[in-house]
Amino acid sequence: MATTQQSGFAPAASPLASTIVQTPDDAIVAGFTSIPSQGDNMPAYHARPKQSDGPLPVVIVVQEIFGVHEHIRDICRRLALEGYLAIAPELYFREGDPNDFADIPTLLSGLVAKVPDSQVLADLDHVASWASRNCGDVHRLMITGFCWGGRITWLYAAHNPQLKAAVAWYGKLTGDKSLNSPKQPVDIATDLNAPVLGLYGGQDNSIPQESVETMRQALRAANAKAEIIVYPDAGHAFNADYRPSYHAESAKDGWQRMLEWFKQYGGKKSL
């Protein structure tokens, strides 16, 4: 079983970028745990506020292709400061460790492509179940994800009827299909169980604006409760503050939009 719990930053990180956000943890409880899932024990990182007056709204945080590294863990801590129980599961743990791959193309072909969507969606169901036993209110279940996790966020919004809200950051919308990935988000636009906010960069070479417009058209045709925001000056991974792709203005606006989306559709109990 592989895990990236102690691995630090992802391979795409620039050396200690000055833009890195480090969230103080004095007002939260955070750490690693193990979640039973499909006969295995799945590593995960979780964070929640120290003080609360009852079960907390839950946000599942879905990793980038690089796994649950420090940036993803900090996302959990930021959400905890906003009053959420945030959990980031290691969704590649059966197939391998992202840190064992020297470059992104090899990581994609040697690990990411081997992880079945169906397995991931079932693992996320077990994360929600774990949350219900650990201070979480699954009647206020939400999800957000980045890059690879952004695509999974769209898929999970069509998978779990209990989900209340979803926010997908620069997740792939269209593209080739495979045995492990039989559907893309554009294929499930008619099946969304929860409102989805999509946050995309206008300069993202990996997600052309044509695919964003195709998704918008599919959502309109389905009369889906969803919105896609495009930041004209941002590229891919514009929220990744540890990478050169970070675009602070777009990231900050996207973060506020996410919190407002969660509050509007998912609910947030006052501490």
Secondary structure, 3 states (H helix, E strand, C coil): CCCCCCCCCCCCCCCCCCCCCCCCCCCEEEEEEEEEECCEEEEEEEEEECCCCCCEEEEEEECECCECCHHHHHHHHHHHHCCCEEEEECCCCCCCCHHHCCCHHHHHHHCHHHCCHHHHHHHHHHHHHHHHCCCEEEEEEEEEEECHHHHHHHHHHHHCCCCCEEEEECCCCCCCCCCCCCCCHHHHHHHCCCCEEEEEECCCCCCCHHHHHHHHHHHHHHCCCEEEEEECCCCCCCCCCCCCCCCHHHHHHHHHHHHHHHHHHHCCCCC
